[in-house]
Amino acid sequence: MAGHAVAQDLRDCADDVRQPEVPGTARVTLLTDDPIIGLAVINHVRRHPELALSAPDACAELAVASLRDPDNEAVTRLGHHVAGGTPVVLIVEGTWHADVQVALAAGVRAVIFRSEFTWTRFDEAIQQTRRGRGDLPAVLRRRLTNQVERIRQQAPARRGLAPEELTSRETEVLRLVAEGHELQDIGRTLGYSERTIKNVLHGIIKRHGLRNRSHAVAYAIRHRLI
C-alpha cells in the first residue's frame, strides 16, 4: 500500500519503538501512504505497551490503514495487502464511495473519518476490533442496512428451496457474518465455540456448492434465507 519511501520510514520507526511485549499485546501492522497518519500512529503505539508495531509482511492481530475517498477498487486492493484475513481499522480522508459489503469482505471492521478522528475514538476502534466486533460510523451502518433491505426486496421469490434448507443456527450465523462480526464474537453471542461456528459455515458452503463466506451470505440474502 505505502510508497517505498514512506514504507521504509515506517519500517525504521517500527524498529526504533520495538520493546518487550507485555501479555496480551496486540501486534499492529500499518498500511498507509500518508506519512502524517503513519508517524502519528507510531507515536501513539509508543505510548501504549498493549500495542506493538509489526512489519507489513509479518503476522499481525490487526491492521491500521488509511485511504482517501475510498471506492470498491481501493478497499478491495487494501484487502489484498492484508495477510490472512487480518481485520482492518480504516482511517478515511474525504468521501466514502465504496460498497460497505465490499469493505467488510476486504476485512474492514472499523472506520474512522479523519474529520471525526480523536485518539479516544481510535482506541475504541482498536478495542472493538480486537474483540471481534464491527465499529462503523452511523452513516455506514445505515448504508449497510439499506443495502441489505434493497437486496431482499429485489430478490426473486424463492423457488425450489425448502424452508429447512437453513437451520435456525445457520441462519443466525450467516446473519451475524453479514453484519461484519468476527467468528469468535459470533460464537460468544450464540454460545458456541469458534470451531463450531467454522463448522457451521463450512457445512453451508459445502452443501450449497458455494465458494466462501461472502458467497454464502450473498446466497442467503438472494434467496431470502436471512
Secondary structure as the mmCIF struct_conf table of DSSP 4:
data_model
#
loop_
_struct_conf.conf_type_id
_struct_conf.id
_struct_conf.beg_label_comp_id
_struct_conf.beg_label_asym_id
_struct_conf.beg_label_seq_id
_struct_conf.end_label_comp_id
_struct_conf.end_label_asym_id
_struct_conf.end_label_seq_id
HELX_RH_AL_P HELX_RH_AL_P1 HIS A 4 VAL A 17
HELX_LH_PP_P HELX_LH_PP_P1 PRO A 20 VAL A 22
TURN_TY1_P TURN_TY1_P1 PRO A 23 GLY A 24
HELX_LH_PP_P HELX_LH_PP_P2 THR A 25 THR A 25
STRN STRN1 ALA A 26 LEU A 31
BEND BEND1 ASP A 33 ASP A 33
HELX_RH_AL_P HELX_RH_AL_P2 PRO A 35 ARG A 46
TURN_TY1_P TURN_TY1_P2 ARG A 47 ARG A 47
TURN_TY1_P TURN_TY1_P3 PRO A 49 GLU A 50
STRN STRN2 LEU A 51 SER A 54
TURN_TY1_P TURN_TY1_P4 PRO A 56 ASP A 57
BEND BEND2 ALA A 58 ALA A 58
BEND BEND3 GLU A 61 GLU A 61
STRN STRN3 LEU A 62 ARG A 68
BEND BEND4 ASP A 69 ASP A 69
HELX_RH_AL_P HELX_RH_AL_P3 ASN A 72 HIS A 81
BEND BEND5 VAL A 82 VAL A 82
HELX_RH_3T_P HELX_RH_3T_P1 ALA A 83 GLY A 85
STRN STRN4 VAL A 88 GLU A 93
BEND BEND6 GLY A 94 GLY A 94
BEND BEND7 ALA A 98 ALA A 98
HELX_RH_AL_P HELX_RH_AL_P4 VAL A 100 ALA A 105
TURN_TY1_P TURN_TY1_P5 ALA A 106 GLY A 107
STRN STRN5 VAL A 108 PHE A 113
HELX_RH_3T_P HELX_RH_3T_P2 ARG A 114 GLU A 116
HELX_RH_AL_P HELX_RH_AL_P5 TRP A 119 ARG A 130
TURN_TY1_P TURN_TY1_P6 ARG A 131 GLY A 132
STRN STRN6 ASP A 135 ASP A 135
HELX_RH_AL_P HELX_RH_AL_P6 ALA A 138 GLN A 154
BEND BEND8 ALA A 155 ALA A 155
HELX_LH_PP_P HELX_LH_PP_P3 PRO A 156 ARG A 158
BEND BEND9 GLY A 160 GLY A 160
HELX_RH_3T_P HELX_RH_3T_P3 PRO A 163 GLU A 165
BEND BEND10 LEU A 166 LEU A 166
HELX_RH_AL_P HELX_RH_AL_P7 SER A 168 ALA A 178
TURN_TY1_P TURN_TY1_P7 GLU A 179 GLY A 180
HELX_RH_AL_P HELX_RH_AL_P8 LEU A 183 LEU A 190
TURN_TY1_P TURN_TY1_P8 GLY A 191 GLY A 191
HELX_RH_AL_P HELX_RH_AL_P9 GLU A 194 HIS A 208
TURN_TY1_P TURN_TY1_P9 GLY A 209 GLY A 209
BEND BEND11 ASN A 212 ASN A 212
HELX_RH_AL_P HELX_RH_AL_P10 ARG A 213 ARG A 222
TURN_TY1_P TURN_TY1_P10 HIS A 223 ARG A 224
#
